[in-house]
Amino acid sequence: MNLTHTGRTALVTGATRLIGIGAATCLELARSGANVVFTHWTSYDSDQYGTPASDPEELLARLREFPVKSASIECDLASPGSAPALFDAAEAAIGNIDILINNAAHSTHDNVDTLTSESLDQHYRVNSRATAMLTVEFARRFRGTHGRVVNFSSGQHLGSMPDELAYAMSKGAIVAFSQSIAPDLAKRGITINVINPGATDTGWISPEFHAELVAAHPMGRVGTPEDAARAIAWLTSEEAHWISGQVINSEGMYRGG
């Protein structure tokens, strides 16, 4: 199967880190012919992961090696009015959007002893609210015939995540939202699916945890950003036009919890 996205334009959120799923998705879509605009929010990724401030510039430089249009936009998705403002900026930079990848996420550790209302609100604003408002903004503006939305879960529907309560709660809301809106989007020529990429090596896995994951994994390795990006490329292709309202567990049969 030869996937092509030639003539399509994708908006990918949360591509601040070169080693992340967002960056890999941008490159995979550009490689198959899509124009790509991505968002970044360096202050969060710098504080959380120590991400170099130069990563978005380097990603943009790599995208410009392909014969497609590309652009980057710094955007705080926690802001209530971010969705229409982002689409205005993206359309001005690169044209009408055909593909929306809601990859951006807020993630901290919260358990029964540490969970706060502030943490719940932070996760809700980025993970749940931004995903929902970007999706409906995309749908309201879309005038094509095969629009694509891909959202992200985190396997919370497969097992408990007791040390990530706020994160799991906000990601669970994404699944419910995506499945609920899917019928109305179908009438507008848009598919929407949720991908669970499983444990993916994007720099957050300690050597000890990495060894545990590999030992428990049927395929003998941890997922890579490119694994997720290839699944996203298929879901956003014309070949996947019959798939919508689904949660795709793209994690190589891992069920370690």
C-alpha beads as a LAMMPS data file, in Angstrom:
LAMMPS data file: protein, C-alpha beads

257 atoms
256 bonds

1 atom types
1 bond types

-500.0 500.0 xlo xhi
-500.0 500.0 ylo yhi
-500.0 500.0 zlo zhi

Masses

1 110.0

Atoms # bond

1 1 1 0.000 0.000 0.000
2 1 1 1.434 3.344 -1.058
3 1 1 0.056 6.068 1.181
4 1 1 -0.002 9.569 -0.212
5 1 1 -1.074 12.852 1.334
6 1 1 -0.192 15.007 -1.654
7 1 1 -2.318 18.137 -1.748
8 1 1 -3.459 17.701 1.864
9 1 1 -2.651 20.082 4.717
10 1 1 -2.174 18.947 8.303
11 1 1 -2.200 20.771 11.623
12 1 1 -0.248 18.886 14.292
13 1 1 -0.312 20.168 17.866
14 1 1 2.392 19.612 20.455
15 1 1 5.451 19.104 18.262
16 1 1 7.911 20.967 20.463
17 1 1 10.309 18.055 21.013
18 1 1 12.282 16.500 18.165
19 1 1 12.130 13.107 19.888
20 1 1 8.354 13.238 20.354
21 1 1 5.410 11.702 18.532
22 1 1 4.349 15.117 17.231
23 1 1 7.631 15.730 15.421
24 1 1 7.702 12.193 14.000
25 1 1 4.144 12.665 12.731
26 1 1 5.013 15.958 11.055
27 1 1 7.930 14.339 9.243
28 1 1 5.943 11.244 8.234
29 1 1 3.115 13.327 6.776
30 1 1 5.514 15.654 4.964
31 1 1 7.356 12.621 3.571
32 1 1 4.084 11.426 2.028
33 1 1 3.337 14.827 0.512
34 1 1 1.284 16.757 3.081
35 1 1 1.784 20.402 3.892
36 1 1 2.369 20.654 7.637
37 1 1 1.900 23.338 10.271
38 1 1 2.721 22.428 13.852
39 1 1 2.341 24.052 17.245
40 1 1 4.874 24.246 20.019
41 1 1 4.871 25.570 23.571
42 1 1 8.508 25.645 24.579
43 1 1 8.116 26.834 28.156
44 1 1 6.166 23.705 29.174
45 1 1 8.470 21.235 27.442
46 1 1 11.554 23.010 28.726
47 1 1 10.308 22.832 32.321
48 1 1 8.958 19.286 32.042
49 1 1 11.584 17.608 29.878
50 1 1 14.474 20.049 29.520
51 1 1 13.729 20.391 25.815
52 1 1 16.127 22.756 23.981
53 1 1 14.433 25.929 22.779
54 1 1 15.900 25.256 19.330
55 1 1 13.922 22.028 18.733
56 1 1 10.960 23.655 16.919
57 1 1 13.325 25.548 14.618
58 1 1 15.199 22.349 13.824
59 1 1 11.969 20.488 13.100
60 1 1 10.878 23.264 10.754
61 1 1 14.244 23.079 8.984
62 1 1 13.806 19.312 8.502
63 1 1 10.295 19.796 7.133
64 1 1 11.605 22.306 4.619
65 1 1 13.780 19.571 3.119
66 1 1 10.570 18.129 1.642
67 1 1 8.779 19.706 -1.364
68 1 1 5.813 20.818 0.770
69 1 1 4.739 23.942 2.606
70 1 1 5.491 24.058 6.318
71 1 1 5.144 26.457 9.232
72 1 1 5.280 26.531 13.027
73 1 1 3.131 28.440 15.501
74 1 1 3.800 28.964 19.187
75 1 1 0.499 28.406 20.951
76 1 1 -0.653 28.009 24.546
77 1 1 -3.507 25.539 24.162
78 1 1 -4.509 26.112 27.787
79 1 1 -5.895 29.492 26.733
80 1 1 -9.707 29.426 26.304
81 1 1 -9.637 31.202 22.921
82 1 1 -6.736 29.273 21.438
83 1 1 -8.691 27.167 18.917
84 1 1 -10.043 29.857 16.549
85 1 1 -6.871 31.921 16.888
86 1 1 -4.730 28.911 15.997
87 1 1 -6.808 28.032 12.952
88 1 1 -6.703 31.646 11.771
89 1 1 -2.909 31.621 12.041
90 1 1 -2.554 28.192 10.429
91 1 1 -4.770 29.076 7.481
92 1 1 -2.899 32.336 6.964
93 1 1 0.431 30.503 7.008
94 1 1 -0.342 27.429 4.959
95 1 1 -3.962 27.258 3.746
96 1 1 -7.118 25.358 4.670
97 1 1 -6.647 22.405 7.000
98 1 1 -7.670 18.867 5.928
99 1 1 -6.053 16.890 8.747
100 1 1 -6.015 17.647 12.488
101 1 1 -3.717 15.751 14.846
102 1 1 -4.448 16.634 18.491
103 1 1 -1.153 15.419 19.916
104 1 1 -0.422 18.096 22.557
105 1 1 -0.732 16.923 26.145
106 1 1 -0.219 18.043 29.717
107 1 1 1.081 15.295 31.990
108 1 1 2.082 15.123 35.642
109 1 1 1.917 12.464 38.335
110 1 1 -1.030 12.558 40.726
111 1 1 -2.212 9.838 43.068
112 1 1 -4.802 9.549 45.820
113 1 1 -2.582 11.480 48.242
114 1 1 -1.384 14.227 45.890
115 1 1 -4.247 14.961 43.483
116 1 1 -5.391 18.609 43.528
117 1 1 -8.129 20.559 41.801
118 1 1 -5.424 22.712 40.201
119 1 1 -3.842 19.666 38.565
120 1 1 -7.214 18.471 37.315
121 1 1 -7.864 21.885 35.781
122 1 1 -4.445 21.981 34.088
123 1 1 -4.978 18.582 32.499
124 1 1 -8.533 19.404 31.500
125 1 1 -7.573 22.656 29.784
126 1 1 -4.978 21.116 27.470
127 1 1 -5.952 17.467 27.116
128 1 1 -9.749 17.611 27.122
129 1 1 -10.896 21.151 26.351
130 1 1 -8.300 21.997 23.707
131 1 1 -8.838 18.676 21.931
132 1 1 -12.608 19.231 21.876
133 1 1 -12.501 22.864 20.781
134 1 1 -9.886 22.277 18.089
135 1 1 -11.961 19.398 16.752
136 1 1 -15.171 21.406 16.501
137 1 1 -13.311 24.414 15.075
138 1 1 -11.886 22.144 12.392
139 1 1 -15.337 20.708 11.626
140 1 1 -16.981 24.129 11.419
141 1 1 -14.424 25.337 8.884
142 1 1 -13.996 22.164 6.845
143 1 1 -15.396 22.272 3.313
144 1 1 -13.698 19.255 1.757
145 1 1 -14.695 15.618 1.255
146 1 1 -12.265 13.577 3.366
147 1 1 -11.273 15.342 6.535
148 1 1 -9.343 13.505 9.216
149 1 1 -9.026 13.986 12.976
150 1 1 -6.762 11.868 15.164
151 1 1 -6.877 12.278 18.942
152 1 1 -4.830 10.525 21.621
153 1 1 -5.699 8.302 24.542
154 1 1 -3.099 6.733 26.799
155 1 1 -4.311 3.208 27.452
156 1 1 -6.361 4.264 30.471
157 1 1 -9.267 2.229 29.089
158 1 1 -7.143 -0.942 29.277
159 1 1 -6.027 -0.785 32.884
160 1 1 -5.602 1.396 35.938
161 1 1 -3.182 4.333 36.116
162 1 1 -3.165 5.059 39.877
163 1 1 -0.201 7.432 39.737
164 1 1 -1.600 9.521 36.876
165 1 1 -5.160 10.200 37.999
166 1 1 -5.634 13.632 36.419
167 1 1 -3.946 12.563 33.197
168 1 1 -5.968 9.341 32.910
169 1 1 -9.204 11.190 33.650
170 1 1 -8.560 13.844 30.990
171 1 1 -7.535 11.235 28.417
172 1 1 -10.617 9.155 29.139
173 1 1 -12.715 12.198 28.297
174 1 1 -11.068 12.342 24.867
175 1 1 -12.273 8.822 24.057
176 1 1 -15.847 9.633 25.113
177 1 1 -15.833 12.902 23.167
178 1 1 -14.392 11.387 19.993
179 1 1 -16.844 8.494 19.896
180 1 1 -19.778 10.815 20.625
181 1 1 -18.977 13.360 17.917
182 1 1 -18.049 10.795 15.251
183 1 1 -21.562 10.446 13.703
184 1 1 -21.965 14.189 13.168
185 1 1 -18.466 14.493 11.727
186 1 1 -19.190 11.635 9.319
187 1 1 -22.019 13.687 7.837
188 1 1 -19.441 16.409 7.116
189 1 1 -17.029 14.050 5.406
190 1 1 -14.703 13.777 8.413
191 1 1 -13.447 10.694 10.206
192 1 1 -12.249 10.855 13.796
193 1 1 -10.273 8.207 15.608
194 1 1 -8.277 7.884 18.801
195 1 1 -4.853 6.296 18.901
196 1 1 -3.323 4.737 21.981
197 1 1 0.395 4.518 21.115
198 1 1 1.302 2.622 24.273
199 1 1 4.603 3.141 26.054
200 1 1 6.641 5.144 23.571
201 1 1 10.293 6.028 23.996
202 1 1 10.253 9.814 23.758
203 1 1 12.881 10.491 26.417
204 1 1 10.792 10.036 29.562
205 1 1 11.520 6.340 30.195
206 1 1 14.244 5.618 32.744
207 1 1 16.754 2.835 31.953
208 1 1 15.233 0.682 34.680
209 1 1 11.670 1.113 33.417
210 1 1 12.851 0.587 29.840
211 1 1 14.283 -2.783 30.837
212 1 1 11.004 -3.731 32.541
213 1 1 8.992 -2.780 29.473
214 1 1 11.221 -4.720 27.101
215 1 1 11.070 -7.795 29.333
216 1 1 7.253 -7.638 29.444
217 1 1 6.737 -6.860 25.765
218 1 1 5.889 -9.685 23.319
219 1 1 7.862 -7.930 20.578
220 1 1 10.900 -7.388 22.756
221 1 1 11.103 -3.630 22.436
222 1 1 9.445 -0.351 23.382
223 1 1 7.392 1.683 20.910
224 1 1 9.028 4.483 18.946
225 1 1 7.563 7.816 17.822
226 1 1 7.822 6.524 14.264
227 1 1 5.546 3.584 15.137
228 1 1 2.820 6.018 16.154
229 1 1 3.491 8.291 13.186
230 1 1 3.032 5.461 10.689
231 1 1 -0.313 4.515 12.273
232 1 1 -1.409 8.155 12.100
233 1 1 -0.349 8.399 8.454
234 1 1 -2.604 5.456 7.633
235 1 1 -5.555 6.758 9.661
236 1 1 -5.344 10.097 7.848
237 1 1 -5.058 8.548 4.383
238 1 1 -7.891 7.938 1.940
239 1 1 -7.442 4.185 2.503
240 1 1 -8.826 4.597 6.045
241 1 1 -12.053 6.323 4.984
242 1 1 -14.206 3.528 6.468
243 1 1 -12.634 3.759 9.933
244 1 1 -14.149 6.249 12.382
245 1 1 -15.120 6.498 16.035
246 1 1 -12.537 3.873 16.970
247 1 1 -9.769 3.561 19.548
248 1 1 -6.704 2.080 17.878
249 1 1 -4.403 0.356 20.364
250 1 1 -1.149 0.609 18.435
251 1 1 1.147 -0.805 21.084
252 1 1 2.490 -4.070 19.733
253 1 1 0.312 -6.307 21.939
254 1 1 1.729 -4.854 25.142
255 1 1 -0.631 -5.343 28.110
256 1 1 1.707 -4.786 30.996
257 1 1 -0.421 -2.087 32.653

Bonds

1 1 1 2
2 1 2 3
3 1 3 4
4 1 4 5
5 1 5 6
6 1 6 7
7 1 7 8
8 1 8 9
9 1 9 10
10 1 10 11
11 1 11 12
12 1 12 13
13 1 13 14
14 1 14 15
15 1 15 16
16 1 16 17
17 1 17 18
18 1 18 19
19 1 19 20
20 1 20 21
21 1 21 22
22 1 22 23
23 1 23 24
24 1 24 25
25 1 25 26
26 1 26 27
27 1 27 28
28 1 28 29
29 1 29 30
30 1 30 31
31 1 31 32
32 1 32 33
33 1 33 34
34 1 34 35
35 1 35 36
36 1 36 37
37 1 37 38
38 1 38 39
39 1 39 40
40 1 40 41
41 1 41 42
42 1 42 43
43 1 43 44
44 1 44 45
45 1 45 46
46 1 46 47
47 1 47 48
48 1 48 49
49 1 49 50
50 1 50 51
51 1 51 52
52 1 52 53
53 1 53 54
54 1 54 55
55 1 55 56
56 1 56 57
57 1 57 58
58 1 58 59
59 1 59 60
60 1 60 61
61 1 61 62
62 1 62 63
63 1 63 64
64 1 64 65
65 1 65 66
66 1 66 67
67 1 67 68
68 1 68 69
69 1 69 70
70 1 70 71
71 1 71 72
72 1 72 73
73 1 73 74
74 1 74 75
75 1 75 76
76 1 76 77
77 1 77 78
78 1 78 79
79 1 79 80
80 1 80 81
81 1 81 82
82 1 82 83
83 1 83 84
84 1 84 85
85 1 85 86
86 1 86 87
87 1 87 88
88 1 88 89
89 1 89 90
90 1 90 91
91 1 91 92
92 1 92 93
93 1 93 94
94 1 94 95
95 1 95 96
96 1 96 97
97 1 97 98
98 1 98 99
99 1 99 100
100 1 100 101
101 1 101 102
102 1 102 103
103 1 103 104
104 1 104 105
105 1 105 106
106 1 106 107
107 1 107 108
108 1 108 109
109 1 109 110
110 1 110 111
111 1 111 112
112 1 112 113
113 1 113 114
114 1 114 115
115 1 115 116
116 1 116 117
117 1 117 118
118 1 118 119
119 1 119 120
120 1 120 121
121 1 121 122
122 1 122 123
123 1 123 124
124 1 124 125
125 1 125 126
126 1 126 127
127 1 127 128
128 1 128 129
129 1 129 130
130 1 130 131
131 1 131 132
132 1 132 133
133 1 133 134
134 1 134 135
135 1 135 136
136 1 136 137
137 1 137 138
138 1 138 139
139 1 139 140
140 1 140 141
141 1 141 142
142 1 142 143
143 1 143 144
144 1 144 145
145 1 145 146
146 1 146 147
147 1 147 148
148 1 148 149
149 1 149 150
150 1 150 151
151 1 151 152
152 1 152 153
153 1 153 154
154 1 154 155
155 1 155 156
156 1 156 157
157 1 157 158
158 1 158 159
159 1 159 160
160 1 160 161
161 1 161 162
162 1 162 163
163 1 163 164
164 1 164 165
165 1 165 166
166 1 166 167
167 1 167 168
168 1 168 169
169 1 169 170
170 1 170 171
171 1 171 172
172 1 172 173
173 1 173 174
174 1 174 175
175 1 175 176
176 1 176 177
177 1 177 178
178 1 178 179
179 1 179 180
180 1 180 181
181 1 181 182
182 1 182 183
183 1 183 184
184 1 184 185
185 1 185 186
186 1 186 187
187 1 187 188
188 1 188 189
189 1 189 190
190 1 190 191
191 1 191 192
192 1 192 193
193 1 193 194
194 1 194 195
195 1 195 196
196 1 196 197
197 1 197 198
198 1 198 199
199 1 199 200
200 1 200 201
201 1 201 202
202 1 202 203
203 1 203 204
204 1 204 205
205 1 205 206
206 1 206 207
207 1 207 208
208 1 208 209
209 1 209 210
210 1 210 211
211 1 211 212
212 1 212 213
213 1 213 214
214 1 214 215
215 1 215 216
216 1 216 217
217 1 217 218
218 1 218 219
219 1 219 220
220 1 220 221
221 1 221 222
222 1 222 223
223 1 223 224
224 1 224 225
225 1 225 226
226 1 226 227
227 1 227 228
228 1 228 229
229 1 229 230
230 1 230 231
231 1 231 232
232 1 232 233
233 1 233 234
234 1 234 235
235 1 235 236
236 1 236 237
237 1 237 238
238 1 238 239
239 1 239 240
240 1 240 241
241 1 241 242
242 1 242 243
243 1 243 244
244 1 244 245
245 1 245 246
246 1 246 247
247 1 247 248
248 1 248 249
249 1 249 250
250 1 250 251
251 1 251 252
252 1 252 253
253 1 253 254
254 1 254 255
255 1 255 256
256 1 256 257
